[in-house]
Amino acid sequence: MAIDHDRRARFEALFAAHHAAVRSYVVRRAGGGIGVDDAVADTFLIAWRRLDEVAEPARPWLLGVARRALADQRRGLRRRRSLSDRLALASSARIAWEPPAGVSAELAGALRELTGHEREALMLVAWDGLTPAEAAVAAGCSATAFRVRLHRARRRVAAQLGIESATTNVTEKLT
């Protein structure tokens, strides 16, 4: 019980003595989208967890932790923005696709349900007449990855169209 009380008292003294300095440091270095309060809270959470490792003077150690907390937040922000951009691109690619002229409404609907990669795989083989190995080169992926995309595309279109044999009948229906 006395150890917990001593630990708490030590942390409270550390917080009281250095909170303003850590907050000022974070405010000066935080850019747009970075939560100052979150970085300060992360800094003192780590200080609490690693209280026995805090050396004297404590401020340089705390500022180093704050620097790393800011870097973590920046990385997280970049990852979230990147994911958001990829999701926006994927959804716009799915919406923007229009079937070629002469394709039945039923087939066009089935093709719209495919991902961009699956639709490209199916179209490279069925419309452009490429072999899977050639189409893999055109799609910029390995032959194995392309065959997986093509297999999934054929299977999904076959299911949409009610065709039993996805391998041959889907390609024949597309050409």
Backbone torsions as a table, in degrees:
resi	resn	phi	psi	omega
1	MET	NA	-41.7	-179.5
2	ALA	-67.6	-33.3	179.1
3	ILE	-65.7	-45.1	178.3
4	ASP	-61.0	-40.5	179.4
5	HIS	-65.9	-42.6	178.8
6	ASP	-64.8	-41.3	179.0
7	ARG	-63.0	-44.5	179.4
8	ARG	-64.3	-43.6	179.8
9	ALA	-62.7	-41.3	178.4
10	ARG	-62.9	-43.3	179.4
11	PHE	-65.5	-43.8	-179.8
12	GLU	-60.9	-38.5	177.5
13	ALA	-67.3	-41.6	177.3
14	LEU	-61.1	-46.4	-179.7
15	PHE	-62.0	-48.1	-178.4
16	ALA	-62.1	-39.1	-176.8
17	ALA	-75.2	-29.6	-169.2
18	HIS	-122.6	-3.6	-178.2
19	HIS	-57.2	-47.8	-177.3
20	ALA	-62.3	-41.5	-179.4
21	ALA	-67.2	-42.1	179.4
22	VAL	-65.9	-43.6	179.7
23	ARG	-62.5	-43.2	178.6
24	SER	-61.6	-43.0	178.6
25	TYR	-59.3	-47.5	-178.4
26	VAL	-65.4	-42.2	179.8
27	VAL	-60.3	-42.5	-179.2
28	ARG	-65.9	-31.3	-174.1
29	ARG	-103.2	-11.9	-178.1
30	ALA	-75.8	135.6	175.5
31	GLY	-101.9	-172.0	178.6
32	GLY	-59.8	137.5	177.5
33	GLY	86.6	-8.8	-179.3
34	ILE	-92.4	129.3	179.0
35	GLY	-84.6	110.8	-179.3
36	VAL	-60.3	-48.6	-177.9
37	ASP	-62.9	-36.4	178.6
38	ASP	-65.2	-42.8	-180.0
39	ALA	-65.7	-40.4	178.4
40	VAL	-65.9	-43.9	179.1
41	ALA	-62.3	-43.2	178.1
42	ASP	-60.7	-40.6	180.0
43	THR	-60.0	-47.8	-177.6
44	PHE	-77.0	-24.4	173.0
45	LEU	-65.1	-44.3	177.6
46	ILE	-65.0	-39.3	177.8
47	ALA	-61.4	-40.9	177.8
48	TRP	-63.1	-45.9	-178.3
49	ARG	-65.8	-33.3	-175.3
50	ARG	-114.9	33.4	-174.1
51	LEU	-55.3	-34.5	-179.7
52	ASP	-70.1	-18.5	-179.7
53	GLU	-92.4	-8.8	-178.2
54	VAL	-70.8	118.8	-178.5
55	ALA	-91.9	163.0	174.6
56	GLU	-100.2	134.7	-3.1
57	PRO	-71.8	146.9	-173.1
58	ALA	-81.3	-27.0	-174.5
59	ARG	-58.1	-46.2	178.8
60	PRO	-59.8	-40.1	178.4
61	TRP	-63.4	-44.7	179.8
62	LEU	-64.4	-39.9	179.3
63	LEU	-67.5	-34.3	174.7
64	GLY	-64.4	-41.0	176.9
65	VAL	-64.9	-42.0	179.1
66	ALA	-62.7	-39.7	178.2
67	ARG	-60.3	-44.5	178.8
68	ARG	-68.6	-35.0	177.0
69	ALA	-64.3	-40.7	176.4
70	LEU	-64.2	-42.2	179.2
71	ALA	-62.8	-40.8	177.1
72	ASP	-61.7	-42.4	179.4
73	GLN	-65.2	-40.4	178.6
74	ARG	-63.3	-42.7	177.3
75	ARG	-62.0	-43.1	178.2
76	GLY	-62.4	-40.7	178.4
77	LEU	-64.4	-42.7	177.3
78	ARG	-62.6	-42.3	178.8
79	ARG	-62.8	-43.1	179.9
80	ARG	-64.9	-42.3	178.7
81	ARG	-65.3	-41.0	179.0
82	SER	-63.3	-43.9	178.1
83	LEU	-63.1	-42.8	179.1
84	SER	-61.4	-42.6	178.4
85	ASP	-63.8	-43.2	179.3
86	ARG	-64.3	-40.5	178.9
87	LEU	-66.4	-40.0	178.3
88	ALA	-64.6	-42.2	178.8
89	LEU	-64.1	-43.3	-179.3
90	ALA	-64.9	-41.8	-178.6
91	SER	-71.9	-35.2	178.7
92	SER	-71.4	-33.9	177.9
93	ALA	-66.1	-37.8	-179.2
94	ARG	-69.9	-39.1	-178.2
95	ILE	-73.8	-37.9	-171.8
96	ALA	-77.1	-14.7	-175.4
97	TRP	-69.3	132.9	176.2
98	GLU	-121.8	137.4	-179.0
99	PRO	-71.9	152.7	175.9
100	PRO	-63.4	158.8	178.5
101	ALA	-61.7	144.9	176.1
102	GLY	88.8	-0.4	179.3
103	VAL	-88.2	134.1	-179.6
104	SER	-63.6	155.7	179.5
105	ALA	-61.4	-37.3	179.8
106	GLU	-63.9	-46.5	179.0
107	LEU	-67.8	-40.8	178.4
108	ALA	-59.8	-41.5	177.7
109	GLY	-62.6	-41.3	179.0
110	ALA	-65.5	-40.1	179.8
111	LEU	-68.3	-33.5	178.8
112	ARG	-65.0	-26.5	-178.8
113	GLU	-76.3	-13.9	-179.7
114	LEU	-77.9	156.5	170.5
115	THR	-71.8	165.6	178.6
116	GLY	-58.8	-40.9	179.5
117	HIS	-66.1	-42.7	-179.4
118	GLU	-65.9	-43.3	-179.9
119	ARG	-63.4	-42.3	178.7
120	GLU	-61.6	-42.4	-179.9
121	ALA	-60.8	-48.0	-178.6
122	LEU	-64.0	-40.6	-177.3
123	MET	-72.5	-36.0	177.8
124	LEU	-61.9	-37.8	-179.2
125	VAL	-81.0	-48.1	-173.5
126	ALA	-77.4	-46.5	-175.4
127	TRP	-89.1	-40.2	-175.8
128	ASP	-91.1	-8.4	174.6
129	GLY	70.7	23.7	179.2
130	LEU	-84.2	151.8	171.3
131	THR	-75.0	160.4	177.6
132	PRO	-56.3	-37.2	178.7
133	ALA	-65.6	-42.6	178.4
134	GLU	-67.2	-41.0	-179.6
135	ALA	-65.3	-33.7	177.4
136	ALA	-61.0	-40.8	177.8
137	VAL	-64.0	-44.7	180.0
138	ALA	-64.2	-36.1	-178.3
139	ALA	-81.4	-12.3	178.3
140	GLY	75.2	34.7	178.3
141	CYS	-137.3	174.4	179.0
142	SER	-71.9	159.3	178.6
143	ALA	-62.0	-36.9	179.0
144	THR	-65.2	-47.2	178.7
145	ALA	-61.1	-39.5	179.8
146	PHE	-65.2	-42.8	179.5
147	ARG	-62.1	-36.4	177.1
148	VAL	-65.1	-45.4	178.2
149	ARG	-59.9	-45.2	-178.5
150	LEU	-64.5	-43.5	178.9
151	HIS	-60.9	-46.4	179.4
152	ARG	-63.0	-42.0	-179.8
153	ALA	-62.5	-47.6	179.7
154	ARG	-60.5	-44.1	-178.8
155	ARG	-63.9	-42.9	-178.5
156	ARG	-69.5	-40.9	178.3
157	VAL	-66.6	-41.4	179.0
158	ALA	-60.3	-42.5	179.1
159	ALA	-63.7	-40.8	179.1
160	GLN	-65.0	-37.9	-175.8
161	LEU	-91.8	-6.5	-179.4
162	GLY	73.7	31.0	179.1
163	ILE	-94.4	137.8	-177.7
164	GLU	-77.3	-49.2	-176.0
165	SER	-98.7	102.6	-175.0
166	ALA	-68.9	-30.6	-172.4
167	THR	-66.4	-49.3	-174.0
168	THR	-99.0	-44.6	-172.2
169	ASN	-66.1	-35.0	179.7
170	VAL	-65.9	-46.9	179.7
171	THR	-61.7	-41.1	178.5
172	GLU	-64.1	-39.3	-179.3
173	LYS	-67.2	-31.2	-178.2
174	LEU	-77.6	-29.0	-175.9
175	THR	-86.7	NA	NA
